[in-house]
Amino acid sequence: QSKKKGKTKKTKKSSKLLASPPPTASALTAESAVKTTEEDFEDRLDYTSLLLHRNLCRGLVRYIAALRQAELLCDPPASMTMFTTHQKRFEKRFEAFSTLYQPPSLSYEDYVRGSDFSSVQSKDLLSSATDCFRSGKGIVDWLLNVVVVESCDEFTIDKTDKRKDDDLYISIRREEIMALAKVCVTNSLFLHKLASAKAGRKNASNGVAVEFKAHKQYCTMSIR
């Protein structure tokens, strides 16, 4: 069994609060045209899965901020910090990453600044969240194209381009990809509903239902 060599890719951080989304599915397809080895494909699959998770995290944070601006989602109750502070809760949650030298640990001050969307206009916030979920859906489509069902003939699969769903060396399975697709689509639909209500200056809804039916880690927020 050969040992995989990890690759480090440097990305340029944007100084803007609403950073541009990661590469689209078309960019990933163009990248795959370059001749690769089986290990290169596995690395690309790992990296692409991380891009999908990053898009979902960004999209949900912006979606929640937009719902708060529309007064459809309330802030957590003050009782959450009755026996502690927000900073202590942050430090405890990120404590597991303190042993890593790179990248530098996120400070609480940077976290507060990065999660403050009070100066961002509602339409920009909605547009940014929509772009994140749209880009995420594009990545989902690419993943479903390269992670094929188990019934496919193994001899017809080029392992530098595709893998079967039961392959031991892939980092994501079709079941999870489909679940993440539901998260992207559902949140995109209700973001569109919220944006339409904002544009028409109408009352968006009577509340929001936060559910984890599609995926255990990423929620869907349905506007009633």
N, C-alpha and C positions, 0 to 999 in steps of 0.2 A: 504493500500500500504506500503510495507516494504521498509526501507531505505537501500540502498546499502552501503556496507562498502568498502571503497577504500583500496587498498593494495599498499604498497610501495616496489618496487624491486630495489635493489642496483646493479649497474653494474660497472664493473671495467674498467676504462678508459685506453686505450692503449696509450703508449708514442709514438707509431709510427704514422707518418703522414697519411699513408694509413691504417686505422684501418680495422680489419676483419669485414665482413658483419654480420648482426644479425642472429639469429637462422634460419635454413632452414625450409621448409615445413615439412620435415620428423621429425625434432625435435619437431615441434608443434603438429604433429600427436601423437608422443610418449607421449607428455605431457598430451594430452587429454585422454589418457588411464587411468589416475588417476581419481578416483571417485570424481565428482564435483557436486556442487549445481547449480541452475539456475543463481544465482548471480555470482558464480565463472566463469561460461561460459561467462557471459556478460563482466566481467573484462578481461577475456582472449581475447575476441573479440576486446575490446577497445585497449588493449596492442598490439595485433597483427596488428591492423590498424595503430597504431603509428609506428610500425616497418616498415610497408610498406612505409609510408610517409618518414621515415628516410632514407630508402634505395633509394627512388627516389631522394631525395635532394642530398644525397652523389653522386649518379650516375650522376646526371646532372652537379654538380660542377666539377667533374672529367672529364666528357665529354667536357664541355666548355673549361677546361684547356687544354685538348688534342687537341681540334680544334685550340686553340690559338697557341699552340706549332707548329702545322702544318701550321700556318699562313692562316687558312681558316676562322677565325673569328677575327675581329678587336676589339681592346679595345674601350670602350665608348669614344665619342669625348670629348675633353678638355672643351668644352662649358658647360658640365654638372656641372662642379665645378667653373663656372665663378663667381657666386655670393655666393658660399659657399665652404666647403671643404669636402673631403671624410669622415673625422672623424665626422663632424657635421651631415652629412647624416646618418652615422651609428648610432650615438647617438639618432637621431630622430626616426629612425626605431625601435630601441630597447627600446625606452622610455617606452612603454607599459608594459615591463617586470620588470621595476625598482622597482615595489612595492612587488615583490616576494622575499622572503628571501632565499628560496632554489629552485633550485640550484643557486649558486652565479652568478651574472650577468657577461656576457661575456665582457671583456674589448676590446677596439679597437686594442690594441697591440696584444692580443691573436688572434683576428680575422684576422689581417694582416698576422701573422705567420702561422696560420692554413690554410689560403687560398693561400699561396705562394707555387706553385708547380714547381718552376723554377729548383730546384735541383732533381726533380723526372724524371727518364728516361721515354721516350715516351711509350715504351712497357709496363712498369709497370703501367703507368697511364691508358692506354687502358685496361689492364687486370683488374685493380681495378674497373674501371667504368663498365666493362662487368659483373663482379661478382655481383655488386650492382643490376643491372637490372635483372640478372638471379635469384638472391635470391628474388628480388621483385616479379618476375613472379611465383616463387614457393609459395610465400605467397598468391598471387592472387588465385592460384589454390586451396589452402586450404580454403580461404574465400568463394570461389564459391561452395565449397563442403558443407560448414556449413550454409551458407545463401541461402536457397532454394527458388524456385519460389513460388509465392502466391497460385498457383493452387494445391499445395501439400496438402494432407489430414492432417489437423491439429492433428487428433487423432493418427496418425502414427509417429509424430515427438516427439522425446525426447528433451525437452527444455534444458537439461543439455549438449546436444551434437550438436543440430542444431536449427535454427530459420527460420521462414518464412520471406520473404522479407518485408512484411508489419508490422512486429513486432515493437511495439512502443519503445522497450528497447534496440534496437541494434543501433550501432553508424555508420554503413556504409551499403549502399544499393547495390544491384547487379548492378544497372545502373552505379554507380560510380566505382565499382570494375572492370567492363568490360572496362570502359574508362581508368582506370589506367593500365589495362592489355595491351591496345593498346600503351600506352606510353612506357611501358617496352619493348614490342616486337619491335616496330618501332625503338627506339633508339639502341636496341641490334643489329638489322640488319645493321644499318649504322655504328655502332662501328666496326662491323666485316668488313665492306667495307673499313673503314679507316685503320684498322689494316692490312688488306691484301695489301692495297696500300703501306703502310709503309714497310711491309716485302719485297715487290717487288721493293721498291724504285721507285715507280711511282708517277706521279702527282695525288693526291687523287681526285680532282675535281676542278670545277671553282667557287665554292661557297657553301654556306650553307643556307638552308631555315628553319627559325625558325617559327614554327606554334603552335597554341593553338586550333586546331580543335578537337583533341582527348579529351583533358581536358582543363578546363579554367585556372587551376593553374599551371599545369606541361606541359612544352612544349615538342614537338618532333623536333629534328634537323636532317633534311634530307640533305644528301650530294648529290649535283647535279653532 
